C-alpha cells in the first residue's frame, strides 16, 4: 500500500512538472499571438497545477495520519485508485506536451 501512496505522489510531481513546461510554452505563444484560446490554455494549466498541489497536500495529510484507525482503511483503499488517476493524467499530459512541442 505504501508503494501506491508514494507512487501517486511521484506521479503528481511529474504532472506538475509537465504542466509547468506546458505553461512556459503557452506563455511564449500567448506573447506572440495574444489569442483567447491560448489564454484559456494558460488558465487551464494554472488550475491543473493547483489541483495537483492539492492532491499532494491531501496525500501528505493522509500519510502523516495513516496510523489512525479511521484513516488507515481509507488510505489503503484509495491509494491505488489515486495512483491510476494520476497516471492517467500523466499520460494525457505527456501526449499534450508531445503535440505542443511539435
Phi and psi restraints in degrees (value plus and minus 20) as a CYANA .aco file:
   2 UNK   PHI     -80.8   -40.8
   2 UNK   PSI     -50.4   -10.4
   3 UNK   PHI     -81.9   -41.9
   3 UNK   PSI     -66.0   -26.0
   4 UNK   PHI     -84.7   -44.7
   4 UNK   PSI     -56.5   -16.5
   5 UNK   PHI     -84.4   -44.4
   5 UNK   PSI     -68.8   -28.8
   6 UNK   PHI     -88.4   -48.4
   6 UNK   PSI     -59.2   -19.2
   7 UNK   PHI     -82.7   -42.7
   7 UNK   PSI     -59.0   -19.0
   8 UNK   PHI     -83.1   -43.1
   8 UNK   PSI     -61.8   -21.8
   9 UNK   PHI     -86.3   -46.3
   9 UNK   PSI     -60.6   -20.6
  10 UNK   PHI     -84.1   -44.1
  10 UNK   PSI     -62.1   -22.1
  11 UNK   PHI     -87.0   -47.0
  11 UNK   PSI     -56.3   -16.3
  12 UNK   PHI     -83.0   -43.0
  12 UNK   PSI     -60.2   -20.2
  13 UNK   PHI     -81.7   -41.7
  13 UNK   PSI     -62.0   -22.0
  14 UNK   PHI     -83.7   -43.7
  14 UNK   PSI     -58.8   -18.8
  15 UNK   PHI     -82.3   -42.3
  15 UNK   PSI     -60.6   -20.6
  16 UNK   PHI     -84.4   -44.4
  16 UNK   PSI     -64.5   -24.5
  17 UNK   PHI     -82.2   -42.2
  17 UNK   PSI     -65.7   -25.7
  18 UNK   PHI     -84.2   -44.2
  18 UNK   PSI     -58.4   -18.4
  19 UNK   PHI     -87.7   -47.7
  19 UNK   PSI     -56.8   -16.8
  20 UNK   PHI     -85.8   -45.8
  20 UNK   PSI     -57.5   -17.5
  21 UNK   PHI     -83.1   -43.1
  21 UNK   PSI     -65.3   -25.3
  22 UNK   PHI     -80.4   -40.4
  22 UNK   PSI     -61.8   -21.8
  23 UNK   PHI     -81.0   -41.0
  23 UNK   PSI     -58.7   -18.7
  24 UNK   PHI     -83.3   -43.3
  24 UNK   PSI     -63.4   -23.4
  25 UNK   PHI     -85.8   -45.8
  25 UNK   PSI     -62.8   -22.8
  26 UNK   PHI     -87.2   -47.2
  26 UNK   PSI     -53.6   -13.6
  27 UNK   PHI     -84.2   -44.2
  27 UNK   PSI     -64.2   -24.2
  28 UNK   PHI     -81.0   -41.0
  28 UNK   PSI     -60.9   -20.9
  29 UNK   PHI     -85.7   -45.7
  29 UNK   PSI     -62.0   -22.0
  30 UNK   PHI     -84.3   -44.3
  30 UNK   PSI     -58.2   -18.2
  31 UNK   PHI     -82.6   -42.6
  31 UNK   PSI     -53.0   -13.0
  32 UNK   PHI    -103.3   -63.3
  32 UNK   PSI     -60.7   -20.7
  33 UNK   PHI    -123.5   -83.5
  33 UNK   PSI     -55.3   -15.3
  34 UNK   PHI      39.0    79.0
  34 UNK   PSI      23.5    63.5
  35 UNK   PHI    -114.7   -74.7
  35 UNK   PSI     131.6   171.6
  36 UNK   PHI     -89.2   -49.2
  36 UNK   PSI     -49.6    -9.6
  37 UNK   PHI     -82.7   -42.7
  37 UNK   PSI     -64.5   -24.5
  38 UNK   PHI     -86.2   -46.2
  38 UNK   PSI     -56.9   -16.9
  39 UNK   PHI     -82.8   -42.8
  39 UNK   PSI     -58.7   -18.7
  40 UNK   PHI     -82.4   -42.4
  40 UNK   PSI     -59.7   -19.7
  41 UNK   PHI     -84.3   -44.3
  41 UNK   PSI     -58.3   -18.3
  42 UNK   PHI     -84.0   -44.0
  42 UNK   PSI     -63.1   -23.1
  43 UNK   PHI     -85.6   -45.6
  43 UNK   PSI     -63.2   -23.2
  44 UNK   PHI     -78.2   -38.2
  44 UNK   PSI     -67.4   -27.4
  45 UNK   PHI     -81.8   -41.8
  45 UNK   PSI     -60.2   -20.2
  46 UNK   PHI     -82.6   -42.6
  46 UNK   PSI     -66.8   -26.8
  47 UNK   PHI     -86.2   -46.2
  47 UNK   PSI     -53.0   -13.0
  48 UNK   PHI     -86.9   -46.9
  48 UNK   PSI     -59.1   -19.1
  49 UNK   PHI     -83.4   -43.4
  49 UNK   PSI     -64.8   -24.8
  50 UNK   PHI     -81.1   -41.1
  50 UNK   PSI     -60.2   -20.2
  51 UNK   PHI     -80.4   -40.4
  51 UNK   PSI     -67.2   -27.2
  52 UNK   PHI     -89.6   -49.6
  52 UNK   PSI     -52.0   -12.0
  53 UNK   PHI     -85.1   -45.1
  53 UNK   PSI     -59.9   -19.9
  54 UNK   PHI     -83.3   -43.3
  54 UNK   PSI     -59.3   -19.3
  55 UNK   PHI     -81.4   -41.4
  55 UNK   PSI     -63.7   -23.7
  56 UNK   PHI     -83.9   -43.9
  56 UNK   PSI     -62.2   -22.2
  57 UNK   PHI     -84.2   -44.2
  57 UNK   PSI     -61.3   -21.3
  58 UNK   PHI     -79.5   -39.5
  58 UNK   PSI     -67.2   -27.2
  59 UNK   PHI     -87.3   -47.3
  59 UNK   PSI     -56.1   -16.1
  60 UNK   PHI     -82.4   -42.4
  60 UNK   PSI     -64.1   -24.1
  61 UNK   PHI     -80.5   -40.5
  61 UNK   PSI     -66.6   -26.6
  62 UNK   PHI     -83.8   -43.8
  62 UNK   PSI     -60.5   -20.5
  63 UNK   PHI     -85.4   -45.4
  63 UNK   PSI     -59.3   -19.3
  64 UNK   PHI     -89.6   -49.6
  64 UNK   PSI     -48.0    -8.0
  65 UNK   PHI    -126.4   -86.4
  65 UNK   PSI      -3.1    36.9
  66 UNK   PHI     -81.6   -41.6
  66 UNK   PSI     -47.9    -7.9
  67 UNK   PHI     -87.6   -47.6
  67 UNK   PSI     -41.2    -1.2
  68 UNK   PHI     -91.0   -51.0
  68 UNK   PSI     123.5   163.5
  69 UNK   PHI     -84.3   -44.3
  69 UNK   PSI     -53.9   -13.9
  70 UNK   PHI     -88.6   -48.6
  70 UNK   PSI     -63.5   -23.5
  71 UNK   PHI    -104.8   -64.8
  71 UNK   PSI     -41.1    -1.1
  72 UNK   PHI     -76.2   -36.2
  72 UNK   PSI     -69.6   -29.6
  73 UNK   PHI     -91.5   -51.5
  73 UNK   PSI     -54.0   -14.0
  74 UNK   PHI     -84.1   -44.1
  74 UNK   PSI     -67.0   -27.0
  75 UNK   PHI     -82.2   -42.2
  75 UNK   PSI     -62.3   -22.3
  76 UNK   PHI     -81.4   -41.4
  76 UNK   PSI     -61.0   -21.0
  77 UNK   PHI     -96.8   -56.8
  77 UNK   PSI     -58.0   -18.0
  78 UNK   PHI    -104.8   -64.8
  78 UNK   PSI     -43.6    -3.6
  79 UNK   PHI     -83.2   -43.2
  79 UNK   PSI     -61.3   -21.3
  80 UNK   PHI     -88.2   -48.2
  80 UNK   PSI     -61.2   -21.2
  81 UNK   PHI     -84.2   -44.2
  81 UNK   PSI     -60.7   -20.7
  82 UNK   PHI     -86.0   -46.0
  82 UNK   PSI     -55.4   -15.4
  83 UNK   PHI     -79.8   -39.8
  83 UNK   PSI     -66.5   -26.5
  84 UNK   PHI     -87.4   -47.4
  84 UNK   PSI     -54.3   -14.3
  85 UNK   PHI     -83.3   -43.3
  85 UNK   PSI     -67.6   -27.6
  86 UNK   PHI     -85.0   -45.0
  86 UNK   PSI     -56.5   -16.5
  87 UNK   PHI     -85.6   -45.6
  87 UNK   PSI     -60.7   -20.7
  88 UNK   PHI     -81.3   -41.3
  88 UNK   PSI     -62.2   -22.2
  89 UNK   PHI     -82.2   -42.2
  89 UNK   PSI     -61.4   -21.4
  90 UNK   PHI     -83.4   -43.4
  90 UNK   PSI     -62.0   -22.0
  91 UNK   PHI     -84.2   -44.2
  91 UNK   PSI     -61.7   -21.7
  92 UNK   PHI     -85.1   -45.1
  92 UNK   PSI     -63.2   -23.2
  93 UNK   PHI     -86.0   -46.0
  93 UNK   PSI     -60.0   -20.0
  94 UNK   PHI     -81.7   -41.7
  94 UNK   PSI     -60.6   -20.6
  95 UNK   PHI     -87.4   -47.4
  95 UNK   PSI     -62.8   -22.8
  96 UNK   PHI     -83.0   -43.0
  96 UNK   PSI     -60.3   -20.3
  97 UNK   PHI     -85.0   -45.0
  97 UNK   PSI     -61.5   -21.5
  98 UNK   PHI     -81.5   -41.5
  98 UNK   PSI     -65.7   -25.7
  99 UNK   PHI     -88.1   -48.1
  99 UNK   PSI     -60.9   -20.9
 100 UNK   PHI     -87.5   -47.5
 100 UNK   PSI     -58.1   -18.1
 101 UNK   PHI     -84.2   -44.2
 101 UNK   PSI     -52.2   -12.2
